[in-house]
């Protein structure tokens, strides 16, 4: 089979840019004149399709069974042409994640990755949110409401592993581009950090310790059983009750519901409450229907109670010290 040199696709491009390149390459192949050897060679070269799949794609193109635009869709799905990822065949096949000379990662076995409605499902082709309200294992990399999202789920092993061979951060967190926290490692220890730099704060003043005492006294401690967990018991705090006392320690809204919708052909997740209804958020949608709903649980951050506990403890220590002074004075006056 004669080789046709079409150059290389643009490195790191989007699906659209790579398909544009493939379209341009196909336009330069003389399919209409019956140069099937050149066409077959080029299809295999630019897509990474196996010899069998390249031949099937060529036959579909040359016999008119499939339009060129449909072939491009098939190429995108079969060859995983997306960002910098593509897979090879035969002598060109290498292990997942290996970087080859032209800067593309090569997937040796693409059969476990599925491109479904613009979403990459990994190890499964049944769920866009594996492990969320189901027990599906696998992953999904895609876009929700215009933003990138990643789901990972495994049956009985770690889903995400982070490593660093020296002390320092293994993960950082930002909000609107500003650092707000990190997870760091140092020897055998792991630290979960939140920003507390003096330069990020204004109007700094001493805390009124009496307010800390009142807050701690107002927190109700409870014991309970977890619903749906076969009698599993716990001791702790109810989030919506804590929100009334230490609001900065609680996230979410009381009785909120998360709804999964398909809006104009794309999946969206909406958090709804009595005052924040889904229909209000979908006023501009041409077509929308709900797939499922689940509770959107409130959560609390125990670290936000540390200043209150320290303040209450300092207040009690000061009171104990004052009482000791009074006792000492009474003894001295005898």
C-alpha positions, 0 to 999 in steps of 0.5 A, spaced: 500 500 500 502 506 497 504 511 503 501 518 503 505 523 507 499 528 510 504 531 515 502 531 522 495 533 526 496 540 530 499 538 537 494 538 543 488 541 539 481 540 540 476 535 537 474 540 532 481 542 530 483 535 529 477 533 525 478 540 521 485 537 519 482 530 518 477 533 513 482 537 509 487 531 509 481 527 506 479 532 501 487 531 498 485 524 497 483 522 490 478 517 492 473 519 487 479 517 482 479 510 485 486 511 488 483 506 494 490 504 496 492 512 497 486 513 501 486 507 505 493 508 507 492 516 509 486 514 513 490 509 517 495 514 518 491 520 520 486 516 524 490 511 528 485 506 526 487 498 525 488 496 518 481 492 519 477 498 521 481 503 516 479 498 510 471 498 513 471 506 513 475 506 506 469 501 503 464 505 506 466 511 503 468 509 496 461 505 496 457 511 498 454 507 504 457 513 508 457 520 507 464 523 509 461 527 515 459 521 518 466 518 517 469 523 521 464 522 526 466 515 526 473 516 526 473 521 532 469 515 536 473 510 534 480 513 534 479 517 540 481 523 537 481 528 542 486 533 545 493 529 545 490 522 545 490 517 540 491 510 539 496 506 535 496 499 532 501 494 531 508 496 531 505 503 533 502 501 539 505 502 546 502 502 553 497 507 556 500 514 557 507 513 554 509 519 550 511 518 543 516 522 539 510 527 536 508 529 542 501 524 543 499 519 548 497 513 545 492 508 548 494 501 547 487 499 548 481 503 546 476 498 547 475 501 555 473 508 553 467 510 550 465 517 547 458 518 548 454 524 547 461 528 547 462 525 554 468 520 555 466 514 559 472 510 562 471 502 563 463 503 563 458 505 558 452 506 562 453 512 567 455 519 566 456 520 574 459 513 576 458 512 583 453 517 584 447 514 586 449 508 583 454 502 584 457 503 577 464 502 577 469 506 572 469 513 570 467 519 566 471 525 563 466 531 560 463 537 561 457 539 565 453 546 564 460 548 560 465 546 565 469 540 566 467 534 570 471 528 572 467 522 576 471 516 578 468 510 582 471 503 584 468 497 587 473 496 593 479 499 592 482 507 592 479 511 586 484 516 586 491 516 588 496 522 589 504 521 590 509 526 591 517 524 592 518 530 597 515 534 602 510 539 599 503 540 596 500 534 592 493 538 591 491 545 591 485 548 591 483 555 588 476 559 588 476 564 582 483 563 581 485 565 588 489 559 592 484 557 598 487 551 600 491 545 599 493 538 601 500 537 603 505 531 605 511 531 610 514 525 612 509 520 614 504 526 615 498 529 611 496 536 612 489 539 610 490 546 609 486 552 609 489 559 607 490 564 613 495 569 611 495 575 615 495 579 608 489 576 606 485 579 612 483 586 614 480 589 621 483 584 625 481 585 632 481 580 639 475 576 639 470 577 645 471 570 648 464 571 651 461 570 645 465 563 644 462 561 650 455 562 648 456 559 641 459 553 644 453 552 650 448 553 644 451 547 640 446 541 641 450 534 641 446 528 639 446 521 638 443 517 632 442 512 627 444 513 619 438 512 615 439 506 610 446 504 613 443 498 617 443 500 624 450 504 624 450 509 629 453 516 630 454 522 635 455 529 633 451 535 630 445 536 626 448 541 620 441 545 620 441 546 627 449 548 627 447 553 622 443 557 626 449 558 631 455 558 627 453 559 620 460 559 617 461 552 619 455 549 615 455 549 607 448 548 603 441 550 604 436 546 609 432 541 605 435 542 598 434 538 593 439 536 587 435 535 580 438 532 574 435 535 568 437 534 560 437 541 558 437 543 550 440 536 549 445 537 555 445 534 562 445 539 568 445 539 575 441 544 579 440 545 586 433 547 588 430 549 595 423 552 596 426 559 594 430 557 588 426 552 584 429 549 577 424 552 573 426 559 575 433 557 573 431 554 566 426 560 564 431 560 557 431 553 556 428 551 549 427 544 551 428 541 558 426 535 562 428 532 569 431 525 569 432 524 577 432 528 584 436 526 590 437 530 597 443 535 597 445 534 604 448 540 608 455 539 611 459 542 616 466 543 617 469 541 624 475 546 623 470 552 623 469 550 631 476 550 633 476 558 634 470 557 638 472 551 642 479 555 643 475 561 645 471 558 650 477 554 653 481 561 654 475 564 657 474 558 662 482 558 664 481 565 665 475 564 670 479 559 673 485 563 674 481 569 677 477 564 682 484 561 684 486 568 686 480 569 690 481 563 694 489 565 695 487 571 698 481 568 702 487 563 705 492 569 706 486 573 710 485 568 715 
